[in-house]
Amino acid sequence: MMNSVKVYKQPKFIISIIVTMVICLILSGCIPRSIIDELGITHTIGVDAEKGKIMATVLYPNYTNSNKASIIKAAADNPATLKTNLGQKSQNQIVIGQIRTFVFGVDYSKAGISRVVETICKDARMGNITFVISDSKAEDILKGIKDAPPLFLSHLIETSVQHEGIPETNLHTLLAQYYGSGIDIYLPNISFDNEKQLRMNGLGIFKGDKLTLNVSNKEAFLFKIMSEKNKRGYYDITLPKKDNQKTNKNNENQKGKQNEKKPGNENNFAFNSLYGNHKITLHKKDNEYTVNVNIKLNVELKGIPESINIEKKEDFHYLQKSMEKILAKDIETFLIKLQKNEVDPLGFGIIYRSQSKEWNEKNFYKNVYPKMKFSVKTDLNLRQMGVGE
Amino acid sequence: MKSIVKEQFLVSTFFTFYLVHSSQIGIGILSFQREISKDAEQDAWLSVIVAGLSIHILIWLIYRTLDQKHNDLVAVHDFCFGQVIGNILSILVLVYFLLSAFTVFRTYIQIIQVWVFPTIKTWQLALVLGVTIYYIVSGGFRILTGFSVWGVIIPAFLLLLLYFPLQYMNPRLLMPVFNHSVKEILLSTKASILLFVGFEWIFIYYPFIKDAEKGQKWAHLANGISTVLYLFVAVVTFMYINQDTLQHATWATLFMTKIIQLPFIERFEYIFIFTWILVIIPTMCLPIWACTRILKRISINVKPKISLVFFILIMVVAATFIEDFVEVDKLGKFISKAGFYFLYFYIPFIFLFKQFRNQLTKMLS
């Protein structure tokens, strides 16, 4: 072998190259081909419950005929037939490999999403999709965005997650929450406002596979800073009136202005959370569990009330302390709200499980979770306040 | 009957590292997490360590069994049991090697069918893979050694890919640590042994390595690195996917690569599956090569070129007879069992028997 390495003679070498190329050409003909113009590459799919059946609406861009997207709707008793029923209504083969967003209509998410999650999401051809729920029917949402660019919905969700304080969800988190014990599913909620504009509208929280609770965008932000590394987002705070007036004495000359009716609330302002960290720990004391939530945020102040003179140490301190207090109070109220509704999207069950030898999901949610106490500590670092004072 | 290999067919001592490492890393790394965590759950990483350590002992035993005079398994068999029984045993080992190659062969076809081309027929893929294997194995042992370098480089890239799931990890999922009984951990250890199968081919290619007895440290190093790799993948998986979800994820590593979304590649797992063929090829080619070698060495003395075609034909034909995923699963379970008995019973047995036989010859002379 090695001692018989010959210098290849030219013709033989060329023939072998030609044979290789021919084999390449022939072999690539063996696999089933998919021509991109002839596929209905779905980007968005919505699922509703209708008359006891599962109804799916898919939206796919129609590149060949016009730039308008097409909508197809089909109903079936199981998700697998659904795909065929959709395909039978389309001129192109519907493919699901590029689905970016999955919308669950309100009826379907209230009835339980298990069937779709178990069938479709386990399909190897599914990518890492984002799931959202909506306040209305998923069909309406899809019809509403028909004229928008093809990836409008997935981009909307992506930006909201990255910058506007909506918690991140994807196929991985959904499956982990769906199958995993000790945590409940949460999905972002989208809906149309009065102007017919699509907006993110808080979170929907599930118990098992059924939607049970909707929380607002404000609470969604609180949720995000307690669960994720990315803590970008705005949170608005209304300073209490009484304390405010005390400091107001210093700025007597501004009082006249304040009496005029201006749009907006003078005492209300927002901070922009830049980065920070969170720590949730569970402590046991005499059979009573306390959840300690520690949140550190570096924030940028935006439009603080005129009554506060930030350069004064006293005012600065007051502002910081009251912001911390309000944030901590809001978080605690939110946690108690979750507890009252018997949902656990933050995964206290996982924390409990990691600290105790035995784990029984039913027992935890029946006996331990409802009695849990919460203690929230917030630490705000007022890092920046824009240029110019 | 010592196996004599001409100088020009030998490979350097340190290639033992590539050979052992690439034959241990293969199809198993795509799906092992679910199997090993069935009993010990989040403590299963411990089982990977235990299994890795036990393999070190077995490697040591192999190097004690082989020596200058009896430098491959066929020679050892002949020495211990005489020619007839020795040949029968060698053929049994051949069947085991062929089966382990076949398992990888069929499972990889299964993965391609499930993940990429659902309509492709088994015989089509089997034929393409069979031709590839024929081409590589007919090149001889040195070509195989060269190929096994890929089996070291590409799995190393897997570590880089794990960065993406690491962003979503939750260390709490590993806790509570040591929450399982010794029995459960040992059961998981048994399940993770299949991961390390492949090093036993040293028994056959030992004479092809220059100063082979010095290669032992390389074999240990290779096994150590395999253990670390498996451990790392297992720990990341356990932190990324919780135990309940893991039981639903058949190919957990592929499932993890789903999270990788690059601006220019939306679906990374496809690239992953096709790159993995380079990792899998040594684990199919080395045992087949070992089979042809055994046939050449035993008394029948079949020419490797002929037996190679025969073995590949068997694999291609047999692959088409396994039709559904249940049977593929069964095959995997069977080879896992066979591997377990071969490693933990047969290797110590042959070691002890050889020692006994050595003593016997000494006493008689």
Contacts between the chains, C-beta under 8 A, distances in Angstrom:
chain1	res1	chain2	res2	distance
A	1	B	8	7.7
A	1	B	9	7.2
A	1	B	139	7.5
A	1	B	140	5.0
A	1	B	142	7.1
A	2	B	8	5.2
A	2	B	9	7.4
A	2	B	142	6.4
A	3	B	8	5.3
A	27	B	128	7.0
A	30	B	120	7.7
A	30	B	124	6.1
A	31	B	117	5.8
A	31	B	120	6.5
A	32	B	117	6.5
A	32	B	119	5.3
A	32	B	120	7.2
A	97	B	267	6.8
A	98	B	266	6.9
A	122	B	248	7.3
A	124	B	114	5.7
A	124	B	115	4.7
A	127	B	258	6.9
A	127	B	261	7.7
A	127	B	266	6.0
A	127	B	267	5.4
A	128	B	258	5.2
A	128	B	259	5.8
A	128	B	261	6.0
A	170	B	259	7.6
A	171	B	258	7.0
A	172	B	168	6.4
A	172	B	240	7.8
A	172	B	241	7.9
A	172	B	258	7.2
A	172	B	259	5.7
A	173	B	168	7.5
A	175	B	245	5.5
A	175	B	248	7.5
A	176	B	241	6.4
A	176	B	242	5.6
A	176	B	245	5.2
A	178	B	245	7.8
A	179	B	242	7.4
A	179	B	244	4.6
A	179	B	245	4.0
A	179	B	247	7.7
A	179	B	248	5.6
A	180	B	242	3.9
A	180	B	243	7.8
A	180	B	244	4.8
A	180	B	245	5.4
A	181	B	242	8.0
A	181	B	244	5.7
A	182	B	242	8.0
A	229	B	167	7.8
A	350	B	170	7.2
A	350	B	172	5.6
A	350	B	173	7.0
A	350	B	242	7.4
A	351	B	172	6.2
A	353	B	176	8.0
A	354	B	172	4.3
A	354	B	173	7.4
A	354	B	174	8.0
A	354	B	175	3.6
A	354	B	176	6.0
A	355	B	175	7.1
A	355	B	176	6.9
A	356	B	176	7.3
A	357	B	176	6.5
A	357	B	179	6.3
